[in-house]
Amino acid sequence: MASLSYGYVKGERLFISLPIKSGETFAAGDLVSLDTNGYLQQANSGDKVIGVAFDPCASAPSADGAASAQVDVSEASVYLYPPGSGSLTQAMVGKTCDVSGAQAIDITAASDNCILIQAVDLVANLAHITIKRQPAGVV
């Protein structure tokens, strides 16, 4: 279940409907990515985030694309998430990092660089982030 402490803060949202991967479930507010076949899944460490789920998927579809969900894919939307481990520092503002899971960022990795840290709350150890999509070519 999504935490009410994390998620959307501000900014212009851009929603698109994406087909969901078979067997996948996620909560509204979860960071999401696409599997190798282009189906929506909950983001895990090492994934390149496509956006943030607006619609939850509580009941896993039995086949790829049998259900779809609205996803905020705007790079102008600001979201609030904690690091998966470690403590944020002011020096991290303006830098990129990876995703650590459905509701966490990985401040110890910067290979995918799909998360941009816009601001930090050092007391709560929370980051205001935007998604920086890193699309690959079709060939």
N, C-alpha and C positions, 0 to 999 in steps of 0.2 A: 504494500500500500504506500502511496506517495505521502511524504511528510508535508504537513501544512507550513512548515518552517522554510521549505525550499521551493524553488520554482520561479514563475514569472514575476518580474519586478516592474518593468516598464518597456516602452519602445513599440514601434509599429510592427505588428505581427503579420505574417503571410502564411495562410493555411493552405495546404494541399492535401488531397486524399491519396493515401498510398495503400496498396494491397499488403496484407500481413502474411508473414511466413507461417507455414503449417506448424501447429503445436506451440506457438508463441503466445505469451501473455505479458502484459506490462500495465503500469498505472499511468494515469494522467500526470504529467510533470516529469516523466522519465525521459532521460536522454535516449534517443533511438538512432539506429543505423540501418543500413541495407545489407542483406546477405549477398553472396556472390551472384545470386540469380535476380537480385533487385527487389526482394521482398523485405518488408519492414520487420525489424526485430529490436528487442531491448538491447541497448548498448552495453558492451562488456569492455574490459580492459583491452586495449589494442585496436578497438574499432574506430573508424572514422565517423564521427557523429554527423547525421544529416539534419537533425533538428530535435525538437522536444514534442512529445506526444501530448495532444490536447484531449483526444478521446482515449479512455482506457480500453484495454482488451482483456477482460476478465475471463472470457471463455475462449480457449484456444481453438482456432479454426482447424478443421480436419484436413484441409488441403491448402496448398499455397494459393493465395489470392481469394479464398472463400469469404474473407471479411476484409474490411479496410478501416483505416483510422485517419483522422485529421491530424496533421503534424505542422507545427510552426517551423518553417524553414527560413524565416527572416534572419539576416545577419545583423539587423538593427534591434532585435528583441534582447533585453537584458534579463538574465536569470541568476538566481542565487543558489549556490551549491557549496558544500564543504569539500575539503581535500579528502581523499580516501585514507591517507595517512600523512603525518607530518603537520607542520604549522605554516600558515601563510606569513609572508613578510611584505612590507611596503615595497620592497625592491622588485616584487613579482608583477606589480601593476604595469600593464602595457606589454607583457610577455605572453607567450603561448605555452600551452602544455597539452597533455593527452587526457583522455577520459579514463576514469578508474572503475566505472560501473554506471548503473542506471541513474544514480543520484549522487555522484561524486566525481571529482576531477583528480587527475594524477599529477601532482606538482613535482614529482620526481622523474618525470619522463617528458621528452619533447621530440618524439620522432614523428608522430602524426600531426602535431600542432593544430588540432582542430578546435581548441578552446583558447579564447583570448581573455585574459584577466583584465577587466576594466577598472575594478576597485576592490579593496579588501576591507573586511571588518575584522580587525586583529583580535578584538575581545571575544567575539563569537566564533572566530576561525572560519569565516564564510567569505566566499569570493563572488563578486558580481561579474558574470561572464557573458560573452557573446559567442555564438557558434561561428567558426571559420571553416566553411566547407572546403574540402580538398578533393575536388573531383578528379577522376582519372579519365583518360581517353577511352573511346569505345573500341579502339583497335590497338 
